Amino acid sequence: MSQPPEHPGNPSDPQGGNQTPPPPGYGTPPPSAPGYGAPPPTPPPGYGAPPPGYGGSPPPPHGYAAPPPGYGAPPPGYGAPPPGYGAPPPGYPPPGYGAPGYPPPQPGYGVQQVKPAFTVSEAFSWAWGTFTKNAVPLLVATLAYVVLFSAASAVIVAGQSMGKAGTDTENTDLGLSHLSPAGLAVVGFGYLLSYAVNAFAQAAFLSGCLDAADGRPLSIGSFFRPRNFGMALLAALAIGVLTSIGYAAFFLPGVIVTIFTQFVILFVVDRSQSVIKGFSSGVSLVTANIGNALLVWLLTILVVIAGFAACCVGVFVAAPLAALFLTYAYRKLSGGQVVPLPPPGYQPGPPPGMPPGPQIA
């Protein structure tokens, strides 16, 4: 095949160079090349458009009516939660109640903002009813603690009688300057023993009273199993020291300390709180219910005084009665629960699920 010339030649010499003319249309693109040169002809209308119904709902089969307008569409508001959905019901704890890191409160517990319904008559009624139904374990436990207190007091008296040589111990006061080193040691041991017995008695006896408030059956051992005894011991020692300082400095500070700390041991024992937390809870409870707290303290003191006035024999009734009364007040004022006593003549029925009548083996 012949190749086109490198140049068309000299215009003045049209016959110069290659004399073969270029083929027709040489140098112009073919008309059929799309996108090269002139644009292709416009496609007819509808060219490339999807067929009718493509991508939508298929037409109903032959003989079926077309669905009405809006058929299959969700109703207005479908999927949206109803008004108030997710909001807590009335009376439910507000948001943030039971913050992270803080144990959720037990039902009915916590110092209430609304003053609870506490009456002295109900408290004494429950305390007396509980005492009469559990007289034997309460009296035996009280007698045992009286013996322990008497033993600790005897140690103190024995130490105070150990005076220095040449000192008239009969005319000396209760000071410790006349005591020998051995006497001082015995007296110190006696006071520590007295504080330990007092702490154990409070923690263990109040633990039994709390069992009664929970509706558990009581035995003698119920009043010798203290809960959270380590913290209760430290709390009782702290209360004893503060009370002694208050009464020694002036009578009124000792009374104030006694009033504001009357529920501390119960908080430590009942809720397994630390000493600091127990003091905080006890003082907060008294502050929030100052009127009822003063009444509880006064009536507790009067019950114990009446027991000592009855030839000291009434203390075996007055001491457990006062402890039960104090426990009832603590539970009610702090929002806790006290299982009510069954009515007189109540007879427990058969266990749940046990059919009445004789059982056939």
C-alpha positions in Angstrom: 0.0 0.0 0.0 1.3 3.4 -0.8 2.0 5.9 2.0 0.8 9.5 1.9 3.5 12.1 1.2 5.2 13.8 4.1 4.2 17.2 2.6 1.8 18.1 -0.2 4.7 19.7 -2.2 5.3 23.1 -3.4 2.2 25.0 -4.2 4.0 26.8 -7.0 4.8 23.4 -8.4 1.6 21.3 -8.0 3.2 18.6 -10.0 6.3 18.3 -7.6 6.7 15.6 -5.1 4.4 12.7 -4.9 2.0 13.0 -7.7 -0.5 10.5 -6.1 -3.5 12.4 -4.6 -4.7 11.5 -1.0 -7.8 9.3 -0.8 -11.1 11.0 -0.3 -11.8 12.0 3.2 -8.2 11.7 4.3 -7.5 13.7 7.4 -11.2 13.9 8.6 -12.5 11.6 11.2 -15.1 9.1 10.1 -18.6 10.3 10.6 -19.5 7.2 12.6 -16.9 7.7 15.4 -18.9 8.6 18.5 -17.6 11.6 20.5 -15.1 12.5 17.8 -16.1 15.5 15.9 -19.8 16.1 15.6 -22.0 14.6 18.4 -24.1 11.6 17.6 -27.8 12.0 16.9 -30.1 12.6 19.9 -31.7 9.3 21.1 -35.4 9.0 20.7 -37.6 10.1 23.6 -37.8 7.4 26.4 -34.6 5.8 25.2 -32.8 4.3 28.3 -35.7 5.0 30.7 -36.8 2.1 32.9 -40.0 0.4 31.8 -43.2 1.4 33.6 -43.4 0.1 37.1 -39.7 -0.8 37.2 -38.6 -0.6 40.9 -42.1 0.0 42.3 -44.8 -2.3 43.4 -45.6 -5.0 40.8 -49.0 -4.8 39.2 -51.6 -6.9 40.8 -52.3 -10.2 39.1 -55.1 -10.6 36.7 -58.4 -10.6 38.5 -57.2 -8.8 41.7 -58.1 -5.3 42.5 -55.4 -2.7 43.0 -54.7 -1.8 46.7 -56.3 1.4 47.9 -54.1 4.5 48.2 -51.9 4.4 51.2 -52.2 0.6 51.5 -49.1 -0.8 53.4 -48.0 2.6 54.6 -47.6 2.9 58.4 -50.1 5.0 60.3 -49.1 8.5 61.4 -46.8 8.3 64.4 -46.0 4.6 63.9 -42.8 3.7 65.7 -42.8 6.8 67.9 -43.1 6.1 71.7 -46.3 7.2 73.3 -46.3 10.4 75.3 -44.6 9.9 78.7 -43.0 6.6 77.6 -39.8 5.9 79.6 -40.8 8.3 82.4 -40.8 6.8 85.9 -44.2 6.2 87.4 -45.5 8.5 90.1 -43.7 7.9 93.4 -40.7 6.3 91.8 -37.3 7.6 93.0 -36.2 10.6 91.0 -33.3 10.4 88.5 -29.9 10.1 90.2 -31.3 8.3 93.2 -28.8 5.6 94.0 -25.8 7.2 92.5 -22.9 5.0 91.1 -20.7 3.8 93.9 -23.4 4.1 96.5 -25.2 0.8 97.4 -28.9 0.9 96.5 -31.0 1.5 99.6 -33.2 -1.2 100.9 -36.9 -0.8 100.4 -38.3 1.6 103.0 -34.9 2.7 104.3 -33.2 6.0 104.5 -33.9 9.2 106.5 -37.1 10.5 105.1 -37.9 14.1 104.3 -41.5 13.6 105.3 -41.9 12.9 108.9 -42.9 9.2 109.4 -45.9 8.2 111.4 -44.3 7.4 114.8 -46.4 7.2 117.9 -45.3 6.3 121.4 -48.3 4.1 122.1 -47.6 1.9 119.1 -43.9 1.7 120.1 -44.6 0.6 123.7 -47.3 -1.7 122.5 -44.9 -3.5 120.2 -42.1 -3.5 122.7 -44.4 -5.0 125.5 -45.9 -7.5 123.1 -42.5 -8.7 122.0 -41.3 -8.9 125.6 -44.2 -11.0 126.7 -43.9 -13.4 123.8 -40.1 -13.8 124.3 -39.8 -13.3 128.0 -37.5 -16.3 128.7 -34.6 -15.4 126.2 -34.9 -11.7 127.1 -34.7 -12.3 130.9 -31.9 -14.8 130.6 -29.8 -12.5 128.4 -30.4 -9.5 130.7 -29.4 -11.6 133.7 -26.2 -12.7 132.0 -25.2 -9.1 131.1 -25.9 -7.9 134.6 -23.5 -10.5 135.9 -20.8 -9.4 133.4 -21.3 -5.7 134.4 -21.1 -6.7 138.0 -17.8 -8.6 137.4 -16.3 -5.6 135.6 -17.3 -3.2 138.4 -15.8 -5.6 141.0 -12.5 -5.4 139.2 -12.6 -1.6 139.4 -13.4 -1.7 143.1 -10.7 -4.2 143.8 -8.1 -2.0 142.1 -9.3 1.1 144.0 -8.7 -0.7 147.3 -5.0 -1.3 146.4 -3.7 1.9 148.0 -0.1 3.0 148.7 1.6 2.0 151.9 0.8 4.4 154.8 -2.3 5.9 153.0 -5.7 5.9 154.6 -7.8 4.4 151.8 -11.0 4.7 153.8 -11.0 8.5 153.8 -9.8 9.0 150.2 -12.0 10.1 147.5 -12.4 8.5 144.1 -9.2 10.0 142.8 -6.3 7.8 141.7 -3.4 9.5 143.4 -3.5 7.2 146.4 -3.3 4.0 144.3 -0.2 1.9 144.0 1.0 1.0 140.5 -0.6 -2.4 140.8 -3.9 -0.7 141.8 -3.7 1.7 138.8 -3.2 -1.3 136.5 -6.1 -3.2 138.0 -8.4 -0.1 137.8 -7.4 0.5 134.2 -8.1 -3.1 133.3 -11.4 -2.9 135.0 -12.5 0.2 133.0 -11.4 -1.4 129.8 -13.3 -4.6 130.7 -16.4 -2.5 131.6 -16.2 -0.7 128.2 -15.8 -4.0 126.4 -18.7 -5.5 128.2 -20.9 -2.5 127.5 -20.0 -2.5 123.8 -20.6 -6.2 123.4 -23.9 -5.9 125.4 -25.2 -3.1 123.2 -24.2 -4.7 119.9 -25.4 -8.2 120.8 -28.6 -7.3 122.6 -29.6 -4.8 119.9 -28.9 -7.4 117.3 -31.5 -9.6 119.0 -33.9 -6.7 119.1 -33.4 -6.2 115.4 -34.2 -9.8 114.8 -37.5 -9.3 116.6 -38.2 -6.3 114.4 -37.6 -8.4 111.3 -40.0 -11.0 112.6 -37.4 -13.7 113.2 -37.9 -16.2 116.1 -35.9 -15.3 119.1 -33.7 -17.5 121.3 -31.2 -16.9 124.1 -28.4 -17.1 121.5 -30.0 -14.3 119.5 -28.8 -11.8 122.1 -25.2 -13.1 122.1 -24.4 -12.8 118.3 -23.5 -9.2 117.7 -23.4 -8.0 114.1 -20.5 -5.9 112.8 -18.9 -6.3 116.3 -15.6 -4.6 115.4 -17.1 -1.4 114.3 -19.7 -1.6 117.1 -16.9 -1.9 119.6 -15.1 1.2 118.3 -18.4 3.1 118.2 -19.3 2.2 121.7 -15.9 3.2 123.0 -16.1 6.5 121.2 -19.5 7.2 122.6 -18.4 6.2 126.1 -15.4 8.5 126.0 -17.4 11.5 124.6 -20.1 11.0 127.1 -17.7 10.8 130.0 -15.9 13.9 128.9 -19.3 15.7 128.5 -20.5 14.7 132.0 -17.2 15.5 133.6 -16.9 19.0 132.0 -20.5 19.9 132.6 -23.7 17.9 132.9 -25.5 19.4 129.8 -22.8 18.5 127.2 -23.1 14.9 128.4 -26.8 14.9 127.9 -26.5 16.4 124.4 -24.0 13.7 123.4 -26.3 11.0 124.7 -29.3 12.3 122.8 -27.5 12.7 119.5 -25.7 9.3 119.7 -28.6 7.1 120.9 -29.1 5.6 117.4 -25.4 5.2 116.4 -24.9 1.6 117.5 -28.2 0.6 115.8 -27.0 2.1 112.5 -23.6 0.4 112.8 -25.1 -3.0 113.7 -28.2 -2.9 111.4 -26.5 -1.6 108.3 -22.9 -2.7 108.8 -21.7 0.9 108.7 -18.4 2.3 109.8 -17.9 4.3 112.9 -17.8 7.6 111.0 -20.8 6.7 108.9 -22.7 5.5 111.9 -22.1 8.8 113.7 -23.1 10.7 110.7 -26.3 8.7 110.2 -27.3 8.8 113.9 -26.8 12.6 114.2 -28.6 13.2 110.9 -31.6 11.1 112.1 -31.8 12.9 115.4 -31.5 16.3 113.7 -34.3 15.5 111.2 -36.6 14.2 114.0 -35.5 16.3 117.0 -38.9 16.2 118.7 -39.4 12.5 118.5 -35.7 11.8 119.3 -36.0 13.9 122.5 -39.2 12.0 123.4 -37.6 8.6 122.8 -34.5 9.5 124.9 -36.6 10.8 127.8 -39.0 7.8 127.9 -36.1 5.3 127.6 -34.4 6.9 130.6 -37.6 7.0 132.6 -38.3 3.3 131.9 -34.8 2.3 133.2 -35.1 4.6 136.3 -38.5 3.0 137.0 -36.9 -0.4 136.8 -34.2 0.5 139.3 -36.8 2.1 141.6 -38.6 -1.2 141.8 -36.1 -2.7 144.2 -33.6 -3.1 141.3 -35.6 -6.2 140.3 -37.6 -4.3 137.7 -34.5 -3.6 135.7 -34.7 -7.1 134.3 -37.9 -6.0 132.6 -37.1 -2.4 132.1 -33.8 -2.9 130.3 -35.1 -5.2 127.5 -38.3 -3.1 127.2 -36.2 0.0 126.7 -34.0 -1.7 124.1 -37.0 -2.9 122.2 -38.6 0.5 122.4 -35.4 2.2 121.1 -35.2 -0.4 118.2 -38.8 0.3 117.2 -38.2 4.1 117.2 -35.0 3.7 115.2 -36.6 1.6 112.5 -39.7 3.8 112.2 -37.8 7.2 112.3 -35.3 6.0 109.7 -38.0 4.7 107.4 -37.4 1.0 108.1 -39.8 -1.7 108.6 -41.1 -3.5 111.8 -43.0 -6.7 111.4 -46.2 -6.2 113.4 -47.1 -8.7 116.1 -49.9 -11.2 115.3 -53.2 -10.4 116.9 -54.2 -12.3 120.1 -55.4 -15.8 119.5 -53.7 -16.0 116.1 -53.0 -19.6 115.0 -50.6 -20.1 112.1 -52.1 -22.1 109.3 -50.6 -24.9 107.3 -47.5 -24.2 105.2 -48.1 -22.9 101.7 -49.0 -25.6 99.2 -50.1 -28.1 101.9 -53.7 -29.2 101.3 -56.0 -29.3 104.3 -57.0 -32.5 105.9 -55.0 -35.7 106.7 -52.2 -36.6 104.5 -52.1 -40.1 103.0 -48.7 -41.6 102.7 
